[in-house]
Amino acid sequence: NCLITSNGASVAGGAIYVLDTDPRIRNCTFSYNVAPSGGAIYHVSSAPRIEKCFFRYNDSTAPGSLGGGAVGGEQVTFTPRVREATDRPRAC
């Protein structure tokens, strides 16, 4: 239940960089994070489980990068959730 906002990285994973582990990331809001690959989250040799998270205004800046604005890497599992406009994220 975290609000993760306004972070950046010079290579990958503006908010979170995952290496050789399989974390569970749940009920988080990622906004305004930026990196050349994986604006919010980037993972290598990992299979993070991302559940009930909301991604908004994250950006991947490298042309032809290995990841999108939200998540970059391989084998990402998403559990989609429709979020109402009235939902308010809580800061950690």
C-alpha positions as CSV (number, residue, x, y, z in Angstrom):
1,N,0.0,0.0,0.0
2,C,2.6,2.5,-1.1
3,L,2.6,5.6,-3.3
4,I,5.9,5.6,-5.2
5,T,6.3,8.8,-7.1
6,S,8.8,11.1,-8.8
7,N,11.8,8.8,-8.9
8,G,14.4,8.3,-11.7
9,A,17.3,6.1,-12.7
10,S,20.1,6.6,-15.3
11,V,19.8,3.1,-16.7
12,A,16.7,1.1,-15.7
13,G,14.0,0.9,-13.1
14,G,13.0,4.5,-12.2
15,A,11.4,3.3,-9.0
16,I,12.4,-0.3,-8.5
17,Y,15.2,-2.4,-10.0
18,V,14.8,-6.1,-9.4
19,L,17.7,-8.5,-9.8
20,D,17.7,-12.3,-9.2
21,T,14.6,-12.4,-7.0
22,D,10.9,-12.9,-7.3
23,P,9.2,-10.2,-5.2
24,R,5.5,-9.7,-4.7
25,I,4.6,-6.0,-5.3
26,R,1.0,-5.4,-4.3
27,N,-1.4,-2.5,-3.9
28,C,1.0,0.2,-4.9
29,T,0.6,3.3,-7.0
30,F,3.5,4.2,-9.3
31,S,3.5,7.7,-10.8
32,Y,5.9,10.1,-12.5
33,N,8.9,7.7,-12.4
34,V,11.3,7.7,-15.3
35,A,14.3,5.7,-16.7
36,P,15.7,4.8,-20.1
37,S,14.1,1.3,-19.7
38,G,11.3,0.3,-17.3
39,G,10.1,3.7,-16.2
40,A,8.6,2.4,-12.9
41,I,10.0,-1.2,-12.6
42,Y,12.7,-3.1,-14.4
43,H,13.7,-6.7,-13.7
44,V,16.6,-9.0,-14.7
45,S,16.6,-12.8,-14.1
46,S,13.5,-12.3,-12.1
47,A,9.8,-13.0,-12.1
48,P,8.2,-10.3,-10.0
49,R,4.5,-10.7,-9.2
50,I,2.7,-7.4,-9.6
51,E,-0.8,-7.4,-8.2
52,K,-3.4,-4.6,-7.9
53,C,-1.0,-1.9,-8.7
54,F,-1.8,1.4,-10.5
55,F,0.7,2.9,-13.0
56,R,0.3,6.5,-14.1
57,Y,2.5,8.9,-16.0
58,N,5.7,6.7,-15.9
59,D,8.1,7.0,-18.8
60,S,10.7,5.0,-20.6
61,T,13.0,7.4,-22.4
62,A,15.4,5.3,-24.5
63,P,14.5,4.7,-28.1
64,G,14.1,1.0,-28.7
65,S,14.4,0.3,-25.0
66,L,13.7,-3.1,-23.4
67,G,10.8,-1.8,-21.4
68,G,7.8,0.4,-21.3
69,G,6.9,3.3,-19.1
70,A,5.4,1.0,-16.5
71,V,7.4,-2.3,-16.5
72,G,10.5,-3.5,-18.4
73,G,12.1,-6.9,-18.3
74,E,10.8,-10.4,-19.0
75,Q,7.9,-12.6,-17.8
76,V,5.9,-10.1,-15.8
77,T,2.7,-11.4,-14.3
78,F,-0.1,-8.9,-14.0
79,T,-3.4,-9.2,-12.1
80,P,-5.5,-6.4,-13.7
81,R,-7.7,-4.3,-11.5
82,V,-10.1,-1.6,-12.5
83,R,-9.5,1.5,-10.4
84,E,-12.2,4.0,-9.7
85,A,-11.4,7.7,-10.0
86,T,-12.4,8.2,-6.4
87,D,-9.7,5.8,-5.1
88,R,-7.0,7.7,-3.3
89,P,-3.5,6.3,-2.9
90,R,-1.9,6.4,0.5
91,A,1.7,7.6,1.0
92,C,4.1,5.2,2.8
